[in-house]
Amino acid sequence: MQGLHAAGGFLLLGVTAAFTLAATFLALTYGAKPWLEVARRVLNGVLGAQVLVGAILYITGSRPGDGLHLLYAVAALGALPLGNAFSSEAPPKARAGVLAVSGLLALGLVFRLISTGD
């Protein structure tokens, strides 16, 4: 199960990077498109699955190497929903920009999660 969680971390890093790049591109060009919302939900789903696997590991006694791992997990889980809430009424370009920034925050947190999880 730890191997699954570790592999999921790298998958999550890639998905978060792809989302952030897409949101940044849209912020600089066309503005938010409907598929960006789908991508945000997919990213939240992958992140939620990763948190679920981590919670199962924690409950079964496998603790992370650093206690900050748990804090980073909670922060990463909330980054995109907060960005979504803050930009819900914004024009398309501003919405994409806020989602790009929240994606960048999530990307940094996922990187820290990978580095503190052993």
Summary of the structure (lengths in Angstrom):
residues: 118
radius of gyration: 14.7
end to end distance: 12.9
largest distance: 47.6
contacts: 365
relative contact order: 0.21
helix: 82%
strand: 0%
